[in-house]
Amino acid sequence: MRDHDDVPYIVIEREGGGGLGSFILGALVGAGLALLFAPHSGEETQEEIRARALKLKDAARDRVREAQSSFEGRLSTARESVQARVESVREAVDAGRKAAVDARGELEKKLERSKAAYRAGIDAAREAVAAESASTESVSTEGTSETAEEGEAPEE
């Protein structure tokens, strides 16, 4: 058996733009054949082409209107959804602000109670220190007066 590589082959190359001439020739031949095999006269064919073009135009217009209506419906739905979400976020922010204000008020009340308790503790401590120092002074002054009466010098 012979391999396909052993078979001689021929390559034909053309130079130049012969494509446009071939296209025009094909178009003329196609137009001539269409006129020969057309089932209607030229006027009837033109009328049929106009009618089909109008139908196509109306169908395209209807589809555009349907698409536009559908788009407007979807846009409206999306707009309503976004507005609902924005309103929900607004309500959440307002609730958060109110909660923050309430929490701040509670913290301020607790802080005032703590400060009052702190002041009361300091005042109680001062009173205790004052009472203790007053009692020690009175004991020491009584002891001094008694020792002074006996003729002894007070101890320091």
Helices and strands as residue ranges (DSSP letters): G 4-6, H 19-37, H 42-150
